[in-house]
C-alpha cells in the first residue's frame, strides 16, 4: 500500500510516496531512463516530486522529467502482498 507523506506545494493536496520509472530529457535532447526512483506524486495536479539531492547525484539537474510511471517492482510487490 502506498503511504501519504506530505502536501503538494502547488495545490496543497496529498502526495503519494512510492517508486517511479522515469524518463528525463536533457538539454541536448537526449533522454535518460531511471528505474525505481523514490518520489512523491500529487493526486490532483500530477506533479512528481523527487529529492533534489538525488537529482544532483544522478546528474539530472539540467534535465526535465517527461515521463513517470509507478515502478513495476512496486506493482509486483503489491500484487504478491497478502491483503489486509
N, C-alpha and C positions, 0 to 999 in steps of 0.2 A: 504494500500500500504506500502511496506517495504521502509525504508529510508536508504540511504548510509551514513555512518558516517566517516570512516577513510580509510586508505590504509593498506593492508596486509604487515606486517613487513618482510615476507618471499619473496613475489614476487612483491609487490608494487601495486597490482591490488585492485579494490574497494571491500570493505566489506559491506555486507548486514546485518543490525541490525534487530533482531526480537526475538522471544522466542522459545526455543527448549525443547523438551522432550529428556532426555539423560539417558544413562547407563554408570556408572563409574565402572571399575574393580579395586578392592582394592588389596593390596599386598598378602592378604590371599586367593585370588581367589574368594572372594565373590563379588557380584555386588550390586550396589545401583542405584535405579531409581530415577530420579529427573524430576519433571514436571514444565514446564513454566519458565525455566532458561533463563534470558536475556543474549544474546550473539551476536557475530558478526561472520559471515561466509564468507570466501573468495570465490568468484565466480569461481576462476580458480583452486587453489590448494586444495580447500575444507577443509581448516583448520578452526577449530572452536576456537574462542577467547572468554573467559569468564573472568570477572573481578577477579583478584587473591584474592581480599578481600572476594568475595562471595564464592570462592572455599574454603578458610580457614573457613569461617562462617559455611559452610555445612560440614566441616571436611572431605574434599575430597583431601587435599593436597598431599596425598600419592597415590591417585587413578589416573587412566588413563581413559579418555573418549574413549569408544569403539563404541558408537553409539549415533547419534543425528539426530533428525528429527524435522522439524518445528512443533510447538505445534498445536494440533487440535483446541484449543481455538482461536489461531490466524487465522487459516484457516476458522473456523466458522464465526469469526468476519468479515473477508474479504468477505466471501460469502454473508453476510447479509448487508454489507455496500452499500449505493447507489453508482452507477457508476458515476465517474466524467465526 
